[in-house]
Amino acid sequence: MNRYDFQTSLRKVLIANKIPKALYALGEYLEGAVCLEQTSGGYVVYCGEKGEKADKKEHEKLRLACFDLISRVIESPEEVKRIQTEFVDTFLNDVVDAGVWSK
């Protein structure tokens, strides 16, 4: 699967759960937001603060980077787990609907 599929599914889940778009950025820096970007070695999640990439965490797998972003924009551990599960379900449904993978 490519990065676009994961990001599309992640965006859907964040919007469905009414996570304000000002709290996160996918593929770019956004001041005051949790950002997820692709790097040469995988993916990085960080907080955009004063033009800097603070609290950076590198991930080899995009799925783990998506989980990291979710855990940073949601406060409740129960909600984090629920939304991470919803993200995986949404992604699987998206790839089936796209004909990339069959049930």
DSSP file (Angstrom, degrees, kcal/mol; ACC not computed):
  #  RESIDUE AA STRUCTURE BP1 BP2  ACC     N-H-->O    O-->H-N    N-H-->O    O-->H-N    TCO  KAPPA ALPHA  PHI   PSI    X-CA   Y-CA   Z-CA
    1    1 A M              0   0    0      0, 0.0     2,-0.2     0, 0.0    94,-0.0   0.000 360.0 360.0 360.0 149.6    0.0    0.0    0.0
    2    2 A N    >>  -     0   0    0      1,-0.1     4,-1.3     4,-0.0     3,-0.5  -0.525 360.0-102.5-100.0 170.9    1.2    3.5   -0.6
    3    3 A R  H 3> S+     0   0    0      1,-0.2     4,-2.7     2,-0.2     5,-0.2   0.845 115.9  62.6 -58.8 -38.7    1.3    6.5    1.7
    4    4 A Y  H 3> S+     0   0    0      1,-0.2     4,-2.8     2,-0.2    -1,-0.2   0.897 100.1  53.1 -58.2 -43.3   -1.8    8.1    0.0
    5    5 A D  H <> S+     0   0    0     -3,-0.5     4,-2.1     1,-0.2    -1,-0.2   0.928 112.0  44.5 -60.1 -46.0   -4.0    5.2    1.0
    6    6 A F  H  X S+     0   0    0     -4,-1.3     4,-2.9     1,-0.2    -2,-0.2   0.933 114.7  48.1 -64.0 -45.7   -3.1    5.5    4.7
    7    7 A Q  H  X S+     0   0    0     -4,-2.7     4,-2.8     2,-0.2    -2,-0.2   0.878 109.9  52.2 -66.3 -36.8   -3.3    9.2    4.7
    8    8 A T  H  X S+     0   0    0     -4,-2.8     4,-2.2    -5,-0.2    -1,-0.2   0.939 113.7  43.8 -62.6 -46.0   -6.7    9.2    3.0
    9    9 A S  H  X S+     0   0    0     -4,-2.1     4,-2.1    -5,-0.2    -2,-0.2   0.905 114.2  50.0 -65.2 -42.1   -8.0    6.7    5.6
   10   10 A L  H  X S+     0   0    0     -4,-2.9     4,-2.6     1,-0.2     5,-0.2   0.931 110.2  50.1 -62.4 -45.9   -6.4    8.6    8.5
   11   11 A R  H  X S+     0   0    0     -4,-2.8     4,-2.5     1,-0.2     5,-0.2   0.918 109.5  51.9 -59.3 -44.4   -7.9   11.9    7.3
   12   12 A K  H  X S+     0   0    0     -4,-2.2     4,-2.8     1,-0.2    -1,-0.2   0.921 111.6  46.3 -57.3 -46.3  -11.4   10.3    7.1
   13   13 A V  H  X S+     0   0    0     -4,-2.1     4,-1.7     2,-0.2    -1,-0.2   0.905 112.3  49.5 -67.3 -42.1  -11.2    9.0   10.6
   14   14 A L  H  <>S+     0   0    0     -4,-2.6     5,-2.8     2,-0.2    -1,-0.2   0.914 114.7  45.0 -64.2 -41.9   -9.9   12.3   12.1
   15   15 A I  H ><5S+     0   0    0     -4,-2.5     3,-1.9    -5,-0.2    -2,-0.2   0.926 110.9  53.3 -66.7 -44.8  -12.7   14.2   10.3
   16   16 A A  H 3<5S+     0   0    0     -4,-2.8    -1,-0.2     1,-0.3    -2,-0.2   0.808 110.1  48.8 -60.7 -29.9  -15.4   11.7   11.3
   17   17 A N  T 3<5S-     0   0    0     -4,-1.7    -1,-0.3    -5,-0.2    -2,-0.2   0.239 116.0-116.8 -95.5  12.9  -14.3   12.0   14.9
   18   18 A K  T < 5 +     0   0    0     -3,-1.9    -3,-0.2     1,-0.2    -2,-0.1   0.828  51.8 166.4  57.6  37.8  -14.4   15.8   14.7
   19   19 A I      < -     0   0    0     -5,-2.8    -1,-0.2    -6,-0.2     5,-0.1  -0.760  44.5-112.0 -80.8 118.6  -10.7   16.3   15.3
   20   20 A P    >   -     0   0    0      0, 0.0     3,-2.2     0, 0.0     4,-0.3  -0.238  14.2-132.7 -56.5 134.5  -10.1   20.0   14.4
   21   21 A K  G >  S+     0   0    0      1,-0.3     3,-0.9     2,-0.2    -2,-0.0   0.729 103.9  68.7 -60.8 -22.0   -7.9   20.3   11.2
   22   22 A A  G 3  S+     0   0    0      1,-0.2    -1,-0.3    11,-0.1     3,-0.0   0.646  91.3  62.5 -71.3 -13.4   -5.8   22.9   13.1
   23   23 A L  G <  S+     0   0    0     -3,-2.2    11,-2.9    10,-0.1     2,-0.3   0.648 109.6  28.7 -86.5 -14.9   -4.5   20.1   15.4
   24   24 A Y  E <   -a   34   0A   0     -3,-0.9     2,-0.3    -4,-0.3    11,-0.2  -0.966  54.4-162.6-146.2 158.1   -2.8   18.0   12.7
   25   25 A A  E     -a   35   0A   0      9,-2.1    11,-2.2    -2,-0.3     2,-0.6  -0.991  11.2-151.9-142.0 134.5   -1.0   18.2    9.3
   26   26 A L  E    S-a   36   0A   0     -2,-0.3    11,-0.2     9,-0.2     3,-0.1  -0.931  81.4  -4.5-110.3 116.6   -0.4   15.3    6.9
   27   27 A G  S    S+     0   0    0      9,-4.1     2,-0.3    -2,-0.6    10,-0.2   0.521 123.3  60.4  85.3   5.9    2.7   15.6    4.7
   28   28 A E  S    S-     0   0    0      8,-0.4     2,-0.3     9,-0.0     8,-0.3  -0.985  84.0 -94.7-157.3 165.0    3.6   19.2    5.7
   29   29 A Y        +     0   0    0     -2,-0.3     2,-0.4     6,-0.1    -3,-0.1  -0.655  36.0 179.8 -82.0 138.5    4.6   21.4    8.6
   30   30 A L    >   -     0   0    0     -2,-0.3     3,-1.8     3,-0.2    18,-0.4  -0.952  31.2-117.2-141.2 122.3    1.8   23.3   10.4
   31   31 A E  T 3  S+     0   0    0     -2,-0.4    18,-0.2     1,-0.3     3,-0.1  -0.321  98.6  10.3 -58.7 131.8    2.6   25.7   13.3
   32   32 A G  T 3  S+     0   0    0     16,-3.1     2,-0.3     1,-0.3    -1,-0.3   0.604 111.2 103.5  76.9  12.8    0.9   24.5   16.5
   33   33 A A  S <  S-     0   0    0     -3,-1.8    15,-2.9    15,-0.2     2,-0.5  -0.815  78.1-108.0-124.4 162.8   -0.1   21.1   15.1
   34   34 A V  E     -aB  24  47A   0    -11,-2.9    -9,-2.1    -2,-0.3     2,-0.3  -0.819  45.6-159.9 -85.9 126.5    1.0   17.5   15.2
   35   35 A C  E     -aB  25  46A   0     11,-3.5    11,-2.0    -2,-0.5     2,-0.4  -0.853  17.7-163.0-117.0 145.4    2.6   16.8   11.8
   36   36 A L  E     +aB  26  45A   0    -11,-2.2    -9,-4.1    -2,-0.3    -8,-0.4  -0.993  20.8 167.7-126.3 123.1    3.3   13.6   10.0
   37   37 A E  E     - B   0  44A   0      7,-2.5     7,-2.7    -2,-0.4     2,-0.3  -0.961  34.9-115.3-135.1 152.1    5.8   13.6    7.1
   38   38 A Q  E     - B   0  43A   0     -2,-0.3     5,-0.3     5,-0.2     2,-0.2  -0.664  34.6-173.7 -82.6 141.4    7.6   11.1    5.0
   39   39 A T  E >   - B   0  42A   0      3,-2.8     3,-0.8    -2,-0.3     5,-0.0  -0.713  42.6 -95.8-123.6 177.7   11.4   11.1    5.3
   40   40 A S  T 3  S+     0   0    0     -2,-0.2     3,-0.1     1,-0.2    -2,-0.0   0.783 126.0  40.4 -66.1 -25.5   14.1    9.2    3.4
   41   41 A G  T 3  S-     0   0    0     18,-0.0     2,-0.3     1,-0.0    -1,-0.2   0.369 131.4 -73.3-104.7   4.3   14.1    6.6    6.2
   42   42 A G  E <  S-B   39   0A   0     -3,-0.8    -3,-2.8     2,-0.0     2,-0.3  -0.900  79.1 -29.2 147.7-115.8   10.4    6.3    6.8
   43   43 A Y  E     -BC  38  59A   0     16,-3.0    16,-3.3    -2,-0.3     2,-0.4  -0.964  41.8-154.2-142.8 153.8    8.1    8.7    8.5
   44   44 A V  E     -BC  37  58A   0     -7,-2.7    -7,-2.5    -2,-0.3     2,-0.4  -0.994   0.5-162.8-133.4 139.9    8.4   11.3   11.3
   45   45 A V  E     +BC  36  57A   0     12,-2.3    12,-2.3    -2,-0.4     2,-0.3  -0.974  27.6 148.7-118.0 135.4    5.7   12.7   13.6
   46   46 A Y  E     -B   35   0A   0    -11,-2.0   -11,-3.5    -2,-0.4     2,-0.5  -0.951  46.0-103.8-155.9 170.5    6.4   16.0   15.5
   47   47 A C  E     -BC  34  54A   0      7,-3.1     7,-2.6    -2,-0.3     2,-0.8  -0.919  31.7-130.1-104.3 127.6    4.9   19.1   16.9
   48   48 A G  E     + C   0  53A   0    -15,-2.9   -16,-3.1    -2,-0.5     2,-0.4  -0.687  40.2 165.6 -78.2 110.6    5.2   22.3   14.9
   49   49 A E  E >   - C   0  52A   0      3,-2.5     3,-2.4    -2,-0.8   -18,-0.1  -0.967  62.7 -26.2-135.5 117.9    6.5   24.9   17.4
   50   50 A K  T 3  S-     0   0    0     -2,-0.4     3,-0.1     1,-0.3    -1,-0.1   0.860 124.1 -50.2  51.6  43.0    8.0   28.3   16.6
   51   51 A G  T 3  S+     0   0    0      1,-0.3    -1,-0.3     0, 0.0     2,-0.3   0.475 119.8 108.2  78.4   1.5    9.2   27.1   13.2
   52   52 A E  E <  S-C   49   0A   0     -3,-2.4    -3,-2.5    -5,-0.0     2,-1.0  -0.731  74.1-122.2-111.4 159.3   10.9   24.0   14.7
   53   53 A K  E     -C   48   0A   0     -2,-0.3     3,-0.4    -5,-0.2    -5,-0.2  -0.816  42.7-173.7-100.0  92.1   10.0   20.3   14.6
   54   54 A A  E     +C   47   0A   0     -7,-2.6    -7,-3.1    -2,-1.0     0, 0.0  -0.510  57.4  15.5 -90.3 154.9    9.7   19.5   18.3
   55   55 A D  E    S-     0   0A   0     -9,-0.2    -1,-0.2    -2,-0.2     2,-0.1   0.888  84.5-170.3  54.0  46.4    9.2   16.2   20.0
   56   56 A K  E     -     0   0A   0     -3,-0.4     2,-0.4   -10,-0.1   -10,-0.2  -0.409  13.3-174.9 -71.9 140.1   10.2   14.3   16.9
   57   57 A K  E     -C   45   0A   0    -12,-2.3   -12,-2.3    -2,-0.1     2,-0.3  -0.976  14.1-144.9-136.9 124.9    9.7   10.6   16.6
   58   58 A E  E     -C   44   0A   0     -2,-0.4     2,-0.4   -14,-0.2   -14,-0.2  -0.632  16.0-172.2 -87.7 144.0   10.9    8.5   13.6
   59   59 A H  E     -C   43   0A   0    -16,-3.3   -16,-3.0    -2,-0.3    -2,-0.0  -0.999  23.6-158.0-135.5 137.6    8.9    5.5   12.4
   60   60 A E  S    S+     0   0    0     -2,-0.4     2,-0.4   -18,-0.2    -1,-0.1   0.821  85.5  55.9 -78.0 -32.7    9.8    2.9    9.8
   61   61 A K  S  > S-     0   0    0      1,-0.1     4,-1.6   -18,-0.1     3,-0.2  -0.854  72.3-146.0-108.2 134.6    6.2    2.0    9.2
   62   62 A L  H  > S+     0   0    0     -2,-0.4     4,-2.7     1,-0.2     5,-0.2   0.856  99.1  62.0 -65.4 -35.2    3.5    4.5    8.3
   63   63 A R  H  > S+     0   0    0      1,-0.2     4,-2.2     2,-0.2    -1,-0.2   0.914 106.0  46.4 -56.4 -43.6    0.8    2.6   10.3
   64   64 A L  H  > S+     0   0    0      2,-0.2     4,-2.2     1,-0.2    -1,-0.2   0.859 110.3  52.7 -68.9 -35.2    2.8    3.3   13.4
   65   65 A A  H  X S+     0   0    0     -4,-1.6     4,-2.5     2,-0.2    -2,-0.2   0.903 109.1  50.1 -65.1 -40.3    3.3    6.9   12.5
   66   66 A C  H  X S+     0   0    0     -4,-2.7     4,-2.5     2,-0.2    -2,-0.2   0.913 110.1  50.0 -63.0 -42.8   -0.5    7.2   12.1
   67   67 A F  H  X S+     0   0    0     -4,-2.2     4,-2.4    -5,-0.2    -2,-0.2   0.901 109.9  51.7 -61.1 -40.4   -1.0    5.6   15.5
   68   68 A D  H  X S+     0   0    0     -4,-2.2     4,-1.3     2,-0.2    -2,-0.2   0.937 109.6  48.7 -62.0 -47.7    1.5    8.1   17.0
   69   69 A L  H >X S+     0   0    0     -4,-2.5     4,-1.4     1,-0.2     3,-0.7   0.932 111.0  50.5 -58.9 -46.5   -0.3   11.1   15.4
   70   70 A I  H 3X S+     0   0    0     -4,-2.5     4,-1.2     1,-0.2     3,-0.5   0.919 108.5  52.2 -57.4 -44.4   -3.7    9.8   16.7
   71   71 A S  H 3< S+     0   0    0     -4,-2.4    -1,-0.2     1,-0.2    -2,-0.2   0.744 109.7  50.5 -66.9 -21.3   -2.2    9.4   20.3
   72   72 A R  H << S+     0   0    0     -4,-1.3    -1,-0.2    -3,-0.7    -2,-0.2   0.733 113.2  42.4 -88.3 -23.0   -1.0   13.0   20.2
   73   73 A V  H  < S+     0   0    0     -4,-1.4     2,-0.4    -3,-0.5    -2,-0.2   0.540 108.0  65.4-100.2  -7.4   -4.3   14.6   19.1
   74   74 A I     <  -     0   0    0     -4,-1.2     6,-0.0    -5,-0.2    -1,-0.0  -0.953  61.2-164.9-116.2 133.6   -6.6   12.6   21.4
   75   75 A E        +     0   0    0     -2,-0.4    -1,-0.1     4,-0.0     3,-0.0   0.900  65.9  76.8 -84.9 -43.1   -6.3   12.9   25.2
   76   76 A S     >  -     0   0    0      1,-0.1     4,-2.5     2,-0.0     5,-0.2  -0.550  68.1-147.1 -77.7 125.3   -8.2    9.9   26.5
   77   77 A P  H  > S+     0   0    0      0, 0.0     4,-2.1     0, 0.0     5,-0.2   0.854 102.0  53.6 -57.4 -34.8   -6.4    6.5   26.2
   78   78 A E  H  > S+     0   0    0      2,-0.2     4,-2.2     1,-0.2     5,-0.1   0.913 109.9  46.4 -66.1 -41.8   -9.7    4.8   25.6
   79   79 A E  H  > S+     0   0    0      2,-0.2     4,-2.9     1,-0.2     5,-0.3   0.875 109.0  55.8 -68.0 -37.4  -10.5    7.1   22.7
   80   80 A V  H  X S+     0   0    0     -4,-2.5     4,-2.6     2,-0.2     5,-0.2   0.956 110.5  44.6 -58.1 -50.5   -7.0    6.7   21.3
   81   81 A K  H  X S+     0   0    0     -4,-2.1     4,-2.2     1,-0.2    -2,-0.2   0.915 114.3  49.3 -61.6 -44.3   -7.4    2.9   21.2
   82   82 A R  H  X S+     0   0    0     -4,-2.2     4,-2.3     1,-0.2    -1,-0.2   0.918 114.0  44.7 -61.9 -44.6  -10.9    3.2   19.7
   83   83 A I  H  X S+     0   0    0     -4,-2.9     4,-2.5     2,-0.2    -1,-0.2   0.861 110.6  53.9 -72.5 -34.8   -9.8    5.7   17.0
   84   84 A Q  H  X S+     0   0    0     -4,-2.6     4,-2.0    -5,-0.3    -1,-0.2   0.919 111.3  46.6 -62.2 -42.1   -6.7    3.6   16.1
   85   85 A T  H  X S+     0   0    0     -4,-2.2     4,-2.4     2,-0.2    -2,-0.2   0.910 111.6  51.0 -64.7 -42.4   -9.0    0.6   15.7
   86   86 A E  H  X S+     0   0    0     -4,-2.3     4,-2.7     1,-0.2    -2,-0.2   0.886 107.9  54.0 -61.3 -39.6  -11.4    2.6   13.6
   87   87 A F  H  X S+     0   0    0     -4,-2.5     4,-2.7     2,-0.2    -2,-0.2   0.933 109.2  46.9 -60.5 -47.2   -8.4    3.8   11.5
   88   88 A V  H  X S+     0   0    0     -4,-2.0     4,-2.5     2,-0.2    -2,-0.2   0.928 113.9  47.9 -62.4 -45.0   -7.4    0.2   10.7
   89   89 A D  H  X S+     0   0    0     -4,-2.4     4,-2.4     1,-0.2    -1,-0.2   0.915 112.6  48.9 -61.2 -43.5  -10.9   -0.8    9.9
   90   90 A T  H  X S+     0   0    0     -4,-2.7     4,-2.6     2,-0.2    -2,-0.2   0.917 111.2  49.8 -62.9 -44.2  -11.4    2.2    7.6
   91   91 A F  H  X S+     0   0    0     -4,-2.7     4,-2.4     2,-0.2     5,-0.2   0.939 110.9  48.8 -60.8 -47.4   -8.1    1.5    5.8
   92   92 A L  H  X S+     0   0    0     -4,-2.5     4,-1.9     1,-0.2    -1,-0.2   0.913 112.9  47.6 -61.0 -42.9   -9.0   -2.1    5.2
   93   93 A N  H  X S+     0   0    0     -4,-2.4     4,-2.9     1,-0.2    -1,-0.2   0.894 110.2  53.6 -63.5 -39.5  -12.4   -1.1    3.9
   94   94 A D  H  X S+     0   0    0     -4,-2.6     4,-1.9     1,-0.2    -2,-0.2   0.912 109.8  45.9 -62.7 -43.3  -10.8    1.6    1.6
   95   95 A V  H  <>S+     0   0    0     -4,-2.4     5,-2.0     2,-0.2     6,-1.3   0.859 114.0  48.7 -72.0 -32.6   -8.4   -0.9    0.0
   96   96 A V  H ><5S+     0   0    0     -4,-1.9     3,-1.5    -5,-0.2    -2,-0.2   0.945 112.0  49.0 -66.6 -47.0  -11.1   -3.5   -0.5
   97   97 A D  H 3<5S+     0   0    0     -4,-2.9    -2,-0.2     1,-0.3    -1,-0.2   0.829 109.0  53.6 -60.9 -32.2  -13.4   -0.8   -2.0
   98   98 A A  T 3<5S-     0   0    0     -4,-1.9    -1,-0.3    -5,-0.2    -2,-0.2   0.538 114.6-118.5 -79.2  -6.5  -10.5    0.3   -4.3
   99   99 A G  T < 5S+     0   0    0     -3,-1.5    -3,-0.2     2,-0.3     3,-0.1   0.608  83.0 119.1  79.5  11.3  -10.1   -3.2   -5.5
  100  100 A V  S   <S+     0   0    0     -5,-2.0     2,-0.3     1,-0.3    -4,-0.2   0.816  83.6  13.3 -76.5 -31.3   -6.6   -3.4   -4.2
  101  101 A W  S    S-     0   0    0     -6,-1.3    -2,-0.3    -9,-0.1     2,-0.3  -0.997  74.5-141.0-146.4 141.3   -7.4   -6.3   -1.9
  102  102 A S              0   0    0     -2,-0.3    -6,-0.1    -3,-0.1    -5,-0.1  -0.751 360.0 360.0-107.5 156.1  -10.5   -8.6   -1.7
  103  103 A K              0   0    0     -2,-0.3    -1,-0.1    -7,-0.1    -7,-0.0   0.473 360.0 360.0 -72.3 360.0  -12.3   -9.9    1.3
